[in-house]
Structure formats: structure tokens, C-alpha cells
Amino acid sequence: MSTLLPKETIQVMRQFNDLGVSLYGIDCTLYIPNNLTTLEPVDMYANPDMITYTEYRNQKVWLQWYDKEVIKLRKSNALAEGTLPITARFKMEPEVITSSYIVLPTEYKDNQYKVLEFECINVIMQNTYDAEIYLKFSMAPRRMKGNQ
């Protein structure tokens, strides 16, 4: 836990994060990988079909389709030009990790990416020193078998 802020203060900030996600988020189905540690021995020889997921229905996700912070980084050449400016904030429970993905409800089918599945590709740590308060990820459309 943080040495700068008391544990109780961090817990309150996390509760406010969860409240914000509850208010501004949309209901999605969340899939979190549950066997990544068992796949470590095969590492680069593993294929996506080997990963198993735990499904969480009706999880709130706060999606930002055009994150200004990502655009600022891109202008500074801190990100690759092809990086999409999609970010998502999650509640603290269940614990989301990279390689997790969400499935949007069908009414979002007309989004500009023409897919309903988005994968968490990178953790975005913000406004923290040594305690994670906001669970935020950069997102990308999930690759499907036909698109690989």
C-alpha cells in the first residue's frame, strides 16, 4: 500500500472510481483469462485457443472512444501512429488484467471499428505513486480467427 496516503484514503478513492464507472459505464460481458500462469512454459508456442476465460456478465465499463491523453502522447511521438485512442475504466473487482476482453452490447454495432469485442492491451497507470486507484486500460479491437 502507499506510503504517501493512508490505506483508508486510497480505499475511498477506489470507491469513487467504482461509483464513476457505475454511473457512466455501459453493461458489457467481461472475459478474464484464468490460465495464463499454466501457459507460461509454452510461452511463445501458445495459441489463443489455449487460453480459458472466466465470464462476468453485466459488468460496467466506462469506454472513451477518443482519449485526449492518448492523442497528446501520439503528437509527442510517445505512441506508435497506429495506436487507437480507445481507453476503458473498470471497477476494482473483478481484477481485470491484460488479455482480458469485453463484448459490447449489440446496440454498439455501428461503432467505427465494426466489431463488438475489444481487448485490454496495456495498463494505464495515472495519478498514482505506488497504489493503483484507477483501473484503466488502452483497448484494441480483438482479433478474430478469420482476421489473423
N, C-alpha and C positions, 0 to 999 in steps of 0.2 A: 504494500500500500504506500501511498505518498508520504513523504517526509515533510512536504510543504503544507499540505492541507490535512486536517483531521479526517479520519475514516468516515465519520458521520456526515461531514460536508460533501465528500465525494459520493456517498450514497444518496444524498438529497439531489445532487446534480444529475446522477444517473436516473433517479425517479422523474426528474423534469424532462430528461431525454425521452424516457418511455412515454410520458404524457404527450409530448410533442408528436412522437411517431403515432400514437393512438389517435390524436386529433387530425393530423394532416396525411396520414398514411392511407393506402388502399389495401384491401384484402387480397392477399396472394397466397399461393401454395408455395411453401418453402421446403427445399430439399437440402439436407446437410449430410455430407459424406460421413460414414461411420466406420470405415475400414482402411483409412489411409495409412495408419501405422503398420498394419499387416501387409500392405503392398510395398513398403519400403525396400524389402530385399530384392524385389523385381524391378524397382525404380523405373528406369527408362524403358523397360520392356513391357510395362503395364499398358493396357489399353483402356479406354473409357468404359468399356463394358464390364471391367473387373471391379469398378467402384460401386459400392452399395450405399444407399441413401436412407436416411430417416425422414419421413414425410411429416410436415406440420401444416395442417390446413388452416385457412383463415388467419394468417399471420399478417399484421400490419407492416407495411414497408413504405417509407417516405422516399419516393423517387424524384430526382431532379434531372430532367432531360437535358438541361443546358446549365451546367455548373460554372459560374463565373470564375471560381478559383482555378479550375482546370484550364479554362481559356487563358487566364493570366499566365499560368505556368507554360502553356504552349507558346505564347508570344515571347517568353523568355528562353525558348528552346530547351525547357526542362523536361518536356514530354515529347514522345515521337509524334509526328504530324498526324498519323492515322489514329491516335488515341481518341476514343469517343468521350465526350464530356458528360457521360451519364454517371450519376452517383446515387447511392441508396443508403438510407439510415435505417437501422434495425433497432428493436428493443434489445435490452441486455440479455434476456432469456427468450428462447434458447440461444446458446452461444453459436453464432454464425462464424464460419471460417472461410478462407479462400477455397475455391472449387465448389462452394455451395451455389445453388441457383434457385431462382424464383420463376414461377409460372404466373403470368398476368391473367386476370380475368378476360373473357372473350371480348368485352366491350372496348378493350385497348388494342384490338386487332388492327386498327387503322393508324397505328403509330408509324413514324417514318422509317423504322427498321424492319417492318413487315414480319416480325417474329413475336412470339409470346414468352419465350424463355430467355432469361438474362442471367449470366454467371458472375459471381463475385471474383474479380481477378486480382484486386490489390486492396490492402487495408489502407485507409487514410486516417492517420493519427493527426488530430487537430486540438489545439488549445489544452494540451496536457503536457505534463513533465514526466511523471513516472506512473500514472494511473490512467487507464482508459476510461473516459467518461462517455464519449460518443462512439457508437459502433457504426462506422461509415466505411463504405467500400466503393471503389470505382467498378463499374459494371460494363459488360460487353455482351452482345447477343451470343447465345450459346450455340456452339457448332453442332449441327445435326449430322447424322450419318451420311446423308446424301450430299452435304456441302463440304466434306473434308477433302 
